[in-house]
């Protein structure tokens, strides 16, 4: 697409890991916690809308 070979991509990834390697675990942990919180929020909204729908039926 941009004329980037797989070797160039691997070199770029290696440089990124070397530069930001010590921060990657913290970044991954933060991303995981954010994803868990997002899923909780979506579930709460879904549960609220489901209970609201069931209350309207009665």
C-alpha positions in Angstrom: 0.0 0.0 0.0 2.7 2.5 1.0 5.6 0.5 -0.3 6.6 -0.6 3.1 8.1 -4.1 3.3 7.7 -6.5 6.2 11.3 -6.0 7.1 10.8 -2.2 7.5 7.8 -2.8 9.7 9.8 -5.2 11.9 12.6 -2.6 12.2 10.1 0.1 13.1 8.5 -2.1 15.7 11.9 -3.0 17.2 12.7 0.7 17.5 9.4 1.4 19.2 10.0 -1.4 21.7 13.4 -0.1 22.4 12.2 3.4 23.0 9.0 2.7 24.9 9.7 -0.8 26.2 9.7 0.2 29.9 6.3 1.9 29.5 4.5 -0.8 27.5 3.4 -3.0 30.5 1.9 0.0 32.2 0.2 1.1 29.0 -1.2 -2.4 28.4 -2.5 -2.6 32.0 -4.2 0.8 31.7 -5.7 -0.2 28.4 -7.0 -3.5 29.9 -8.6 -1.6 32.9 -10.2 0.9 30.5 -11.7 -2.0 28.5 -13.1 -3.7 31.6 -14.7 -0.4 32.8 -16.1 0.2 29.3 -17.7 -3.3 29.3 -19.1 -2.7 32.8 -20.7 0.5 31.6 -22.2 -1.1 28.5 -23.6 -3.9 30.6 -25.1 -1.5 33.1 -26.8 0.4 30.2 -28.0 -2.8 28.7 -29.4 -4.0 32.0 -31.1 -0.7 32.7 -32.8 -0.7 29.3 -33.8 -4.3 29.6 -35.4 -3.7 33.1 -37.0 -0.6 31.8 -38.5 -2.5 28.8 -39.8 -5.3 31.2 -41.4 -2.7 33.5 -43.3 -1.1 30.6 -44.7 -4.5 29.5 -46.5 -5.0 32.9 
